[in-house]
Amino acid sequence: MIDGKTDIMYTGIASGNKTGSATPMAFTFNHQLSWLSFQIQAAAGTGSEIAAIWGNVTSISILNLATTLTLNLPATPAFSGTGTINTFSASDSAPAALAIPANGSPAFFSQAMVQPQAYNSGISGNYQIQVVTTNGGTMTTPITITSNGTTVAGQKHLITLTFTESAITSTSTITAWTNGAAGSGSL
């Protein structure tokens, strides 16, 4: 199940035996999800009036995404199901309401790991999100990660949501996840 909190990784089959080789078997795990990290800000040159218009941001949800991943080794994984994935704070809990920082100073709000998504001309973006604020209510808006392309599993996408007097706009940057330290074990 894809819950937005948990990464999903898999590795190919490795075979060998317990004798006859001094070289340990090697496993390479591959991320299957993209990581979206959201920060919020008021438009540059604006002050507390933006925060007064919108109030506090209380939640961000990513709409119409696959919620399950089926893996039949050694086949390629397949995403299925459709649902809404809520974003989470760094502590894996729902984010606390956050006032929109003034004057283009972004602040981290939440994050989620989700299926890689192709650009969808029907929504004019890769993902459609729903943002809830205390004064502005609920607003649905597309976010574009890669124009006419697919987001990539294993990449972290920083999405900056900029609140203006009448709309929410977004920009994004991509940072690849880095490989972790190698591990070993004995059986």
N, C-alpha and C positions, 0 to 999 in steps of 0.2 A: 504494500500500500504506500502510495506517495502522500506524505502528510505535510510536506514543506519543511520539516525539521530535520529529516534524516537523509543523508546521502545514500545513494545506491551504487555499489561498485561490483564488478565481477572480473574474473580472470579466466583465461582459457585453461583447458585441461593440461596437466603436467603428469608425465608418467616416468617411472623409473623403479628401481628396486633398492633394497636396503644394503646391498653389497655390490662391490665391483666398481664403484665410482667415488672418487674423492670430491667431485664437484656436486654441490647441492643443487637440487632442482630450483629453478627460478620461476617466480610468479610475477606477472605484471597486472595489477589491478587497474581497471579503467572506470572513470566516473561515467555515469549514465544520465546525470541531471545537470542542468545549468543553475547557477546560483545567482539570484537577483537580490541586490542590496539596495534599499530605498533610503534616500535622505530627502529632507524637505527644507524649503526656504521661501521667503517672500522675494518678489522681484527686486532687482537692484534699484536703489534710489527710492524705495518705499520704506515706510516705518511701521509703526504699530497699527496703522489703518487697515493693512492687509489682515493682520491677526484679528482685528475687530470684525472684519467682514466674514472671515471663514471660521473663526474660533480656533479650537484645538483640533488637531488631527487625532482621531480615535482608532481608525483601522484602515488597512489597505488589504484588499483581497485580489487575487488573480483569478479571472473567470474562465470557464470553459476549457479546463485542462484535464489531461488524463490523470486518473487517480490510482491506477495500478500499472505494474510492470511485470510481465511474464517472461521468464527466462527458461528456455529449454536448451541446455548445453548440448552441442557446441553452437547452436543457432544464435542469430542476432536477437536481442531482446525486443519485445513488442509492447508498446504502450497501449492501454485500453481504458475504457470508462471515461466519463466526463463529469467534472464537478468543479467546485470552487475551492481554491487553496488559500487559506489565510496566512498572512505573514506573521513572523514572530520576532520578538526582541532577541538580543544576543544571548539571553538566558533561557531561550526556548519557551518562553511564556508569551502570552499576548502582550503587545506593547502598551505602555501606559499612554494616556492622552498627552500630547505634546503641543505646546504653543508653537506657531510658525515663526521661526527666527526672522528678524527684520533685516532688510538691506542686503540681501544676497549672501547671507552667511549660512551655509547648509549645516544641518544637524542630522545625524543618523536617526532613523525611525524604526525600520524593521527589515527583515530578510526572509527569503524562502528559497528552497531548492525545488525546481520544477522541471518538467520535461523540456527538452530543447524544442523550440517552436519555429516553424517557417514563417516568413513574412506573409501576412494575410491581407490581400487588397480589400477584402470585405470590411475589415475593421481598421485598415490603414496603419497596420503595425504588426509586431510579432506577438504581443500580448495585449489583452484588454484587462484593465484594472478598475476596481471600484474603491474610491476613497470616501471615507465618512468623516465629516467634521461636525463640531458641535453647533456652529451657526450656519454653515453653508449646506448642511444636509448631506445627501449622498450624490456623488458624481461619478460617472463612468467615462473613462478616457483610454484611448490606445497608447501604448508605448512602443517605440521602434528601437530595436537594438541594432539590427543590420538591415539596411534598405534592400528589399527584394532578396534577402538571404535567410538562412536558417541559423539560429543561435547554436552554439556548439557545446556539447556535453563537456564538463570539466573546466568551463570558463566562468569567471565571476563577473557579473555585469553590475556596475554602479549606476543607478538611475537616480537622477536628481529631479524631483518634482518642484516646479516653481509656481507659486501661487500668485496670480495677478488679481486685479479687481473683479474680473469676470470669468477667468478660466484657469485651468491647471495645464502647464506645458511641461515637457520632459526632455532631458538630454541623457545620454548614456555613454559610458566608457567601458572597455573590456579589459579585464586582467585575468590572465590564465592562472589556474590553480598551480601551485608548485608541487613537485614530487616530494613526498615525505621521506624520512630516513628509511633505509633498508632494514629488514628484520630477519631473524632466523629462528629456527626451532629444531628440536630433536625429538624423534619418536623412537 
